[in-house]
């Protein structure tokens, strides 16, 4: 079955960096556009960034443009999110999923930006 395992989160100071990874299985990863989403406490889940099946970034939320970079490695069925210049408002649980057709959600990875 479709499965996503997110990793790489943690506690970081404002201005710091993290690199998230998403290991996908149970479907043909290389042909699907993918996306990172996040959900902050008390808020709806929101789209952070998306990427085409061939590795071209297609969307970034306005609040992360210029700071976050989405990428993927189809040979490893893995997607990444490089997050730089982190801000306290980036604190959330980050999830990966298929873009526009999300399947079962994984556990996510917690990102906390705090001094």
N, C-alpha and C positions, 0 to 999 in steps of 0.2 A: 504494500500500500504506500501511498505518498507519505513521505516523511521529511521533515526539516529539522536539522540540529544546528542551532545558533550558538556561537561561542565568541569569546574575546572581550566581553564587557568587563566592567569593573568600576572602581572609584578613581576619579582623576580630578586634578585641580583645573579651575578655569584656565583656558589657554592651552591645555594639554591635548594629547592625541590618543586615539585608540584605533585598532583595526579589527573589525568584526568579520567573522567567517560564517558561512552558511553551507552546510553539507546537505545536499538533496539526494533523495533516492525514491524509487518506486514509479518513476515516469521518465520519459525521454527528455532529459534536462536540456540537451543541446538545441532542441527545436522550440523551446518555450521562452518567451520574454519573462523576465523575473523582476522582482522589486523588493525593496526594504520598506518596512512599515515601522511605526513606533506608537506606543501608547503611554502617555504620561498619567499619573494618578488623577482620577476624576475626569479624564478627558477621553474623547473618542479616539480610536485607532486612526492614524493618518499615514498617508503615503509620504515617504522620505525621498526615494529615488527609484527609478526603473531603468532597465537595460534590455536591449534587444537580444535575440537569440545569438546574434553574431558578435555581441560585445560592445555595441554602441550605446552609450548612455542616452536615454530618451526623455527623461524627466528628472528634475530636481525641485523639491519644495523651495519656495523663495527664501525661506529662513535658513537653508543650508547651502545655497548656491555659493560657490567659491571656497567653501570649507570642507565639504564632503565629496568623495569620489567613489563611484560605484564601478565595480569591475567583476569579471567572471573568468573561470578557467573551465571550459567545457570538457577537457580531458580528465579533470578531477571532479566533475559534477559539483563544483563549488563556486560560490559567489562571495564577494567581499565588499566591505564598506570602510574606506579609509576616512576617518573623522579627525579633522584638525581644528585648531582654534575653538575648542569646545567651550560652550557656555552653560551656565546653570539650567537654562531653559531647554537644553538638549537632554536633560535627565528623563529617562523613560525606559520601558522594556522594548527592545528592538526585535522585530520578527522579520523573517523572509518568507516569501511565497511567490506563487505564479502571478504575474501581472494581469490584472483585469479578470482573472478567473481563479481567485484564491481557493485553495483546497484546505485540508486539515491544517490547523495552525500548530506550530511547534511550541516549545516551552518559552522560547525567547531568551534574550540575554540582557541582563540589567546593566544600564549605563547610568552612573551617578556622577554628576559634575558638581563638585563642592570644594570649598576651601576649608 
